[in-house]
């Protein structure tokens, strides 16, 4: 790279920061894209084309181009030079995302150059930035997995790779998924889990192909080659080896290409095909690995040459190769020990530094205590010499300071430090008193809930300093507009609550003055424009508490957001409702909300005025991301409480909102009409009161069961019932059909208060089932998965072992058919009746 004098470099950096040629940004981005695909020739051409104009780039753009160049340098084989350049780059101030990418590449390059202490040191430094740059967390975990594999920490490597894959699957970055699958496949192979590694290699090929990463796609094909060769499937192995070799050659990745040549030669030797070609490949590979000083690969090559000599009937030559392989193996083991020693040394240094820091902190605390003790002794001496007059004066000062501090702490406990408005607790405290007084005096009282439109965008595009300044300015304007007329506070985040003893029209006039007062703010030379949306609700006979009043104002704010933002919506008036006529719709969330929730279900949740949920915690969190005002009906449950009482409380909670003339959406787990009491009850009640009500289906646990277990209920038929109902009533089973018993953990619970399994109830259930089935008859305990990353529980056991098993409240007992279906005999076959000539004759 071109060098500049210190003064020239400073001027260049300033000019680059201010006058960076944005027209060159597409060329920089193209270099980065080509760098991902590891196409060295195209990257080199692009960099050479751009080099005359490097001084016009910003510092960050130059750093991005330099990073791609160093990465390509490493891929072309100059890992030592690349490691030196990356180390120098890390000494510069870098953007958070770029710093993490440089760390990742530097660690890999240092490892490939054998600079293990440097590699583990950089890894330790990079881990400190893990939370600062979550998008690069998966990449860093993959690198950590790779290094731990190299030092023999296979269990830790597998754990890190699993964490990497979990993070990658949550995002949409195809290359991150490609790398994560590659690292996990390597970790599984190192741990001896060959079948799992082979499955992951196939997945790696597809993921890396989608990501456009030629090197890692070829590396996946290389892994498949080795797996196929290990199984003796040499035709397929040779085909995949040729594909991998072509991909590595196209990417210009020499280490990968030579590794594939070695695997290709091994397949040729073991299959006894084209031994001359195998000999040429091995001879060339031996020269390459000797030049690279890679004893482990030299040992592998010598062993294959020995096998080739055996195939050719030359035992003397085979023995010579085996001896050289033994020498190289010893050298490789020495390098492995050195590598592990470097790892342990870095770990030791880290722990030593931590201990030294802790020791320094302890010494500092001791010194501080000593200073404090000395100051106290001196203070006591002066107190003794000063006498009663000094004591009196000191007490006066302390009392005055305590008064000032109490006043300051009280102010801080009641106000928001950023906007200097009241905090949420103080608004509610003062608001309750003001609301009660207004109701006693029969005066109007109105709540306003407002927030900044697209506040997250302000933070993301202009920084948190701009967001803070926007909130601080808005707090000042609210103070000026509201004055002594009402109570104003920050509810949290970018949301504000204003309570005034006036009607809704005056509240809207106040908001109009506030909106006129809002003007753009300037932060760090950038101008930020923003607006607010507001919801207004005036107390009336239907709103009798401050909590209801604020809730209705918050609902109006939600409609303002939904209606386009930068507007005021009055609860029960103002703008027309966006959610349609009043009524009730009951929808099913499915078992796995992320996969099972239909577009109709999501639409109903978004459009409703009130959303009430009785779902699992995962689904509740997802629904709250759509509707932060969603109400959790699960709070009505309590240990030892009769579930029938809970159901009726939930009925009444839903019907209260329905009778208030609102559009209500009630969301229930799975299918709302399957093994569910409340949905049917509220639909019947609403219809009986003349209120439109309907139920939308969802995917039930039974539907998941058929899919997960591969069962077709139409093949043998199915009997499906609740376990306690089967025990209490005289229900007869058809053992030739599939039998499903639901809520088996609660078998025998007539009190409807138990939420856990009891051995006595399960024993009684088994005793009754023994009428139809043998004790050793295989049954299945099934639990559907809540998340895509989870697997369903499918536990097979003998019928007699049911009391010893573990249960959740929603565990289902699946009893496969016993015996075969028997056809109806001719004597039992019903005979067809003659058709009647008319409905009267048929009667």
MODABEL-V698042 format. One record per residue. SS is DSSP state (2 for helix, 1 for strand, 0 for the rest). OMEGA is omega in whole degrees, -180 to 180 (NA if undefined). D_CENTER is the distance of its C-alpha to the mean C-alpha in Angstrom with 2 decimals. Layout:
ss = (SS	SS)
omega = (OMEGA	OMEGA)
d_center = (D_CENTER	D_CENTER)
This chain:
ss = (0	0	0	0	0	2	2	2	2	2	2	2	2	2	2	2	2	2	2	0	0	2	2	2	2	2	2	2	2	2	2	2	2	2	2	2	0	0	0	2	2	2	2	2	2	2	2	2	2	2	2	2	2	2	2	2	0	0	2	2	2	2	2	2	2	2	2	2	2	2	2	2	2	2	2	0	0	0	2	2	2	2	2	2	2	2	2	2	2	2	0	0	0	0	0	2	2	2	2	2	2	2	2	2	2	2	2	2	2	2	2	2	0	0	0	2	2	2	2	2	2	2	2	2	2	2	2	0	0	0	0	0	0	2	2	2	2	2	2	2	2	2	2	2	2	2	2	2	2	2	0	0	0	2	2	2	2	2	2	2	2	2	2	2	2	2	2	2	2	2	0	0	0	2	2	2	2	2	2	2	2	2	2	2	2	2	2	2	2	2	0	0	0	2	2	2	2	2	2	2	2	2	2	2	2	2	2	2	2	2	2	0	0	2	2	2	2	2	2	2	2	2	2	2	2	2	2	2	2	2	0	0	0	2	2	2	2	2	2	2	2	2	2	2	2	2	2	2	2	2	2	0	0	2	2	2	2	2	2	2	2	2	2	2	2	2	2	2	2	2	2	0	0	0	2	2	2	2	2	2	2	2	2	2	2	2	2	2	2	2	2	2	0	0	2	2	2	2	2	2	2	2	2	2	2	2	2	2	2	2	2	0	0	0	2	2	2	2	2	2	2	2	2	2	2	2	2	2	2	2	2	2	2	2	2	2	2	2	2	2	2	2	2	2	2	2	2	2	2	2	2	2	2	2	2	2	2	2	2	2	2	2	2	2	2	2	2	2	2	2	2	2	2	2	2	2	2	2	2	2	2	2	2	2	2	2	2	2	2	2	2	2	2	2	2	2	2	2	2	2	2	2	2	2	2	2	2	2	2	2	2	2	2	2	1	0	0	0	0	0	0	1	0	2	2	2	2	2	2	2	2	2	2	2	2	2	2	2	2	2	0	0	0	0	0	1	1	1	1	1	1	1	0	0	2	2	2	2	2	2	2	2	0	2	2	2	2	2	2	2	2	2	2	2	2	2	2	2	2	2	2	2	0	0	0	1	1	1	1	1	1	1	0	0	1	1	1	1	1	1	0	0	0	2	2	2	2	2	2	2	2	2	2	2	2	2	2	0	0	0	1	1	1	0	0	1	1	1	0	0	0	1	1	1	1	1	1	1	0	1	0	0	1	0	0	2	2	2	2	2	2	2	2	2	2	2	2	2	2	2	2	2	0	0	0	0	0	1	1	1	0	0	0	0	0	0	0	0	0	0	0	0	1	1	1	1	1	1	0	1	0	0	2	2	2	2	0	0	2	2	2	2	2	2	2	2	2	0	0	1	1	1	1	1	0	0	2	2	2	2	2	2	2	2	2	2	0	0	0	0	1	1	2	2	2	2	0	0	0	0	0	0	2	2	2	2	2	2	2	2	2	2	2	2	2	2	2	2	2	0	0	0	1	1	1	1	1	1	0	1	0	0	0	0	0	0	0	2	2	2	2	2	2	2	2	2	2	2	0	0	0	0	1	1	1	0	0	0	0	0	2	2	2	2	2	2	2	2	2	0	0	0	2	2	2	2	0	1	1	1	1	1	2	2	2	2	2	2	0	0	0	0	0	0	0	0	0	1	1	1	1	1	0	2	2	2	0	0	0	0	0	0	0	0	0	0	0	0	2	2	2	2	2	2	2	2	2	2	2	0	0	0	0	0	0	0	0	1	1	1	1	1	1	0	0	0	0	0	0	0	0	0	1	1	1	1	1	1	2	2	2	2	2	2	0	0	0	0	0	0	0	1	1	1	1	0	0	0	0	0	0	0	0	0	0	0	0	0	0	0	0	0	0	0	0	0	0	0	2	2	2	2	0)
omega = (-180	-180	179	173	-179	-178	180	180	180	179	180	180	179	180	180	-178	-174	-173	-180	-177	-179	178	-180	-178	177	179	177	179	179	177	179	179	178	178	179	179	175	178	-170	-175	180	179	-179	179	-179	-179	179	178	-176	-171	179	-176	-178	-176	179	180	172	180	-178	179	178	180	179	178	180	179	179	-180	-179	178	178	178	179	-179	-180	175	-179	-175	-180	179	179	-180	179	-180	179	177	178	180	-180	177	-180	173	-176	170	-173	-178	-179	179	-179	179	179	177	-178	180	-178	180	179	-178	179	178	180	178	-179	179	-169	179	179	-179	-179	177	178	178	179	178	-177	-179	179	-179	-172	-179	-178	-177	-174	-178	179	-177	-179	180	-179	178	177	179	179	178	-180	-178	179	174	-176	-178	174	178	-171	180	178	179	-180	178	180	180	177	177	179	-178	178	179	-178	-179	179	-178	-178	-179	-177	-179	177	177	179	-178	-177	179	179	-179	-180	178	178	-180	180	178	179	180	178	-180	-170	-179	179	179	180	179	-179	178	177	178	180	-178	-179	-178	-177	176	177	-178	-178	-180	-174	-176	-176	172	177	179	175	178	176	179	177	178	-178	179	-179	179	180	178	179	-179	-168	178	-180	-179	-180	179	-179	179	179	178	-179	-179	179	-179	180	180	179	179	-178	-178	-173	-178	179	-179	180	177	178	178	179	178	179	179	179	179	179	-180	-175	180	180	-177	172	-177	178	178	178	-180	180	180	-177	179	179	-179	-180	179	-179	-175	173	178	179	-178	180	-173	-180	179	175	180	180	180	179	178	178	176	177	178	179	178	177	179	-179	178	-179	-175	-179	178	179	180	180	179	180	179	179	177	179	179	-179	178	178	179	179	178	177	178	178	178	178	179	179	178	178	178	-179	179	179	178	179	-180	179	-180	180	178	179	179	179	178	178	179	179	178	180	179	178	179	179	179	179	178	179	178	179	180	179	179	179	178	179	179	178	178	180	177	179	180	-177	178	-174	-179	180	178	-179	180	179	179	179	180	-179	-180	180	179	179	179	180	-180	178	179	179	180	179	179	-180	-180	-177	-173	174	-175	-177	-175	-178	171	174	173	-174	-177	-178	176	180	-179	179	-179	179	-180	-179	180	179	178	179	179	178	-178	180	178	179	179	-173	176	176	173	-177	171	-176	179	177	-177	178	178	177	179	-175	-174	-176	179	-178	177	178	177	179	-179	177	179	-180	179	180	177	179	-179	177	178	-179	-175	-177	-180	-179	-175	-176	-179	-178	-179	176	-177	-177	-180	180	-177	-179	177	178	179	180	177	-179	-177	-175	180	178	177	179	176	177	179	178	177	179	-179	177	-178	-176	179	-180	177	-180	-179	179	177	-180	180	-176	175	176	178	179	170	-174	171	-176	176	177	-179	177	-176	179	-179	-170	179	178	-180	177	-178	-180	179	180	176	178	176	177	176	179	179	176	177	-177	-177	175	177	179	-179	178	178	179	178	179	-178	180	179	178	179	180	-169	176	-177	-180	179	-177	171	178	-177	177	-180	-171	180	177	-171	-176	-179	-169	-177	-178	177	178	179	-179	179	179	179	-178	-170	-176	173	-179	177	177	-170	168	-173	178	-174	-179	179	179	180	-180	179	180	176	175	-178	-179	-179	-179	-177	-178	179	179	-180	179	178	177	179	178	-179	179	-178	178	176	178	-180	-178	176	179	175	-175	180	179	-176	177	178	-180	-179	178	177	-178	174	-171	173	177	-176	-180	-178	176	174	-173	-177	-177	-177	-179	-178	-172	-176	180	-177	-176	177	179	-179	-178	179	179	179	177	-179	179	-180	178	-180	175	-176	175	179	-176	176	180	178	177	-178	-180	-179	-175	-178	179	-177	175	-177	179	-177	-179	-172	-177	171	-175	-179	178	-171	-179	177	178	-179	-172	-175	-179	179	-180	-179	170	-174	178	178	174	-179	177	176	-174	179	-176	179	-177	-178	177	-178	179	-179	-178	178	-174	178	-178	-179	174	-174	-177	-180	-180	177	179	178	179	-180	-180	-179	180	175	-175	-173	176	-179	-178	180	-176	176	-176	170	-172	172	-179	179	179	-174	179	-178	179	174	178	175	177	-176	-179	-180	179	-179	-176	-177	-177	-178	-177	-174	177	-174	165	-178	-174	180	180	176	179	-180	-180	-179	175	178	-178	178	179	179	178	-180	-178	-179	-178	-177	180	-180	179	179	177	-179	178	-180	-177	178	-180	179	178	177	NA)
d_center = (40.80	43.42	44.36	45.45	47.42	45.55	46.97	46.34	42.76	42.19	43.78	41.81	38.47	39.50	40.67	37.52	35.35	37.52	38.99	36.41	37.27	34.43	36.31	35.31	31.54	31.41	33.25	30.86	27.86	29.85	30.48	26.78	26.14	29.04	27.84	24.63	26.94	29.13	32.28	34.49	37.55	36.00	34.10	37.35	39.27	36.92	37.01	40.80	41.08	39.09	40.83	43.82	41.59	39.25	40.95	39.88	36.14	34.09	33.13	29.46	30.67	33.07	30.42	28.19	31.27	32.29	28.91	29.22	32.85	32.13	29.45	32.02	34.64	32.68	32.13	35.86	36.74	37.49	34.72	36.89	37.55	33.93	32.93	35.61	34.53	30.84	31.95	34.06	31.30	29.07	31.95	31.62	29.46	26.46	23.65	20.36	18.75	22.08	22.58	19.48	20.64	24.15	23.16	21.43	24.55	26.95	25.69	26.08	29.46	30.74	29.92	31.75	34.64	34.92	34.18	32.09	32.63	31.49	28.40	27.27	28.30	26.18	23.17	23.74	24.09	20.90	18.81	20.02	18.17	14.72	13.42	15.71	14.19	10.39	10.91	13.36	11.62	11.23	14.88	16.14	14.82	16.63	19.71	19.72	19.61	22.47	24.58	24.24	25.40	28.39	29.47	29.29	26.25	24.98	23.10	21.16	20.65	19.20	16.75	15.59	15.43	13.33	10.70	11.14	10.89	7.67	6.14	8.74	8.26	5.14	7.77	11.45	13.25	15.57	17.09	14.00	13.71	17.48	17.54	14.89	16.95	20.11	19.27	18.34	21.57	23.57	22.30	23.11	26.50	27.23	26.51	28.96	26.61	28.34	27.54	23.79	24.30	26.42	23.91	21.25	23.95	24.54	20.89	20.99	24.06	22.58	19.29	21.37	23.99	21.63	20.45	24.14	23.99	27.46	27.46	24.45	25.55	28.95	27.56	26.02	29.47	31.04	29.02	30.10	33.63	33.71	32.37	34.98	37.71	36.95	37.51	40.77	39.63	41.27	41.86	38.19	37.38	39.95	38.58	34.99	36.46	38.39	35.31	33.32	36.40	36.83	33.20	33.46	36.84	35.62	32.82	35.41	33.45	36.41	34.81	32.98	36.16	38.29	35.91	36.14	39.93	40.08	38.18	40.45	43.53	42.44	42.15	45.55	47.16	45.87	46.79	50.14	49.79	50.95	51.50	53.01	49.81	47.90	50.45	50.05	46.24	46.47	49.20	47.22	44.05	46.15	47.45	43.99	42.46	45.58	45.23	41.57	42.67	40.06	41.84	39.24	39.50	43.29	43.52	41.65	43.92	47.06	46.15	45.82	49.16	50.66	49.49	50.96	54.23	54.33	53.85	56.75	58.90	59.12	58.49	59.78	57.30	54.48	55.49	55.50	51.98	50.79	52.39	50.68	47.36	47.95	48.63	45.47	43.41	44.83	43.94	40.36	40.03	41.41	38.74	36.06	37.60	37.69	34.03	33.09	35.58	33.94	30.52	32.19	34.17	31.15	29.52	32.88	33.22	29.85	30.86	34.31	33.08	30.97	34.11	36.25	34.06	34.14	37.90	38.41	36.58	38.77	41.85	40.97	40.60	43.93	45.58	44.30	45.65	48.91	49.19	48.43	51.02	53.58	52.94	53.35	56.61	57.87	56.88	58.72	61.75	61.86	61.43	64.35	66.47	65.54	66.76	66.34	66.33	63.27	61.49	62.25	61.00	57.80	57.11	57.65	55.16	52.54	53.03	52.70	49.52	48.02	48.90	47.22	44.07	43.86	44.25	41.54	39.08	39.91	39.30	35.91	34.96	35.91	34.68	31.59	32.05	30.86	32.76	35.46	35.22	34.98	31.64	30.17	32.08	35.34	35.11	34.77	37.57	39.98	38.95	39.84	43.29	43.87	42.76	45.07	47.93	47.53	47.68	50.78	52.46	51.35	49.87	46.98	43.55	40.57	36.89	34.99	31.20	30.24	27.35	26.94	26.09	23.03	22.75	19.32	21.17	23.84	21.54	19.79	23.15	25.57	23.71	23.27	27.01	27.76	25.55	27.38	30.71	30.06	29.40	32.38	34.65	33.66	34.41	37.82	38.62	37.73	40.01	42.79	42.58	42.16	44.51	46.19	45.78	42.54	39.57	36.67	33.41	29.82	27.58	24.40	22.45	24.61	26.24	29.92	32.26	36.01	38.59	42.16	45.32	46.13	45.54	42.80	45.09	45.52	41.78	41.29	44.10	42.41	39.16	41.24	42.78	39.38	38.09	41.32	40.82	37.40	37.87	35.84	34.98	35.21	32.87	33.58	35.74	33.23	34.07	31.39	32.19	30.48	31.45	30.74	30.46	32.13	32.73	36.11	37.40	40.93	41.79	43.90	45.03	41.67	39.70	41.17	38.61	36.90	33.49	34.33	35.69	32.60	30.41	32.64	32.56	28.75	28.92	31.41	29.11	26.42	29.15	30.15	26.69	26.71	30.25	29.62	29.30	32.12	34.12	35.37	35.13	37.27	36.24	38.67	40.22	39.93	37.92	37.82	34.82	32.31	31.27	34.55	37.08	36.55	35.69	33.22	30.74	28.91	25.87	23.80	20.01	20.21	18.75	15.31	14.95	12.50	15.24	18.34	18.66	21.54	22.31	25.15	23.01	20.68	23.89	25.54	22.71	22.85	26.66	27.62	29.11	27.84	24.81	25.01	22.49	23.05	19.85	17.42	14.92	11.87	14.11	15.50	12.36	11.95	15.72	15.83	13.70	16.61	19.28	18.93	22.41	21.62	23.69	22.52	25.49	24.19	25.78	29.14	28.64	30.13	31.23	34.70	34.83	36.40	33.83	36.60	36.96	33.21	33.45	36.38	34.66	31.75	34.44	36.14	33.02	32.25	35.95	36.41	34.07	35.68	39.19	38.38	38.41	34.73	32.55	30.35	27.37	26.72	23.54	23.92	21.90	22.74	26.12	27.68	31.12	30.64	31.39	30.96	33.81	32.66	31.80	35.28	37.04	35.66	36.33	39.88	40.48	39.37	41.56	44.45	44.30	44.39	40.80	38.95	36.30	34.49	31.79	29.21	28.20	24.80	23.75	25.03	24.45	27.80	26.71	23.73	26.26	28.63	26.03	24.53	28.04	29.78	32.36	34.58	36.07	38.90	40.15	41.43	40.62	38.46	39.20	36.36	36.93	35.68	36.66	38.71	40.55	41.51	42.91	44.80	46.41	48.63	46.11	47.25	44.95	45.54	44.60	44.88	41.86	38.15	37.62	34.43	34.54	31.75	30.74	32.68	31.52	33.58	36.63	39.82	38.33	40.84	39.99	36.54	35.28	33.73	29.99	30.40	32.47	36.06	38.14	41.26	39.64	38.13	41.50	43.29	40.95	41.68	45.40	45.46	43.54	46.09	48.62	46.99	45.14	46.04	44.34	42.82	41.45	37.83	35.31	31.50	29.04	26.15	22.84	20.58	16.85	14.54	11.43	11.76	10.66	13.35	17.05	19.79	22.32	25.59	28.07	31.67	34.51	38.16	39.15	40.98	37.85	35.95	36.94	35.38	31.91	28.78	27.70	25.14	26.52	25.41	26.67	28.98	32.08	32.90	36.54	37.45	40.96	44.00	47.04	47.75	48.60	52.33	54.07	56.30	59.96	62.53	64.16	60.90	59.97	60.56	63.32	62.84	64.90	67.06	65.60	67.26	69.13	67.72	65.28	68.22	69.33	65.79	65.79)
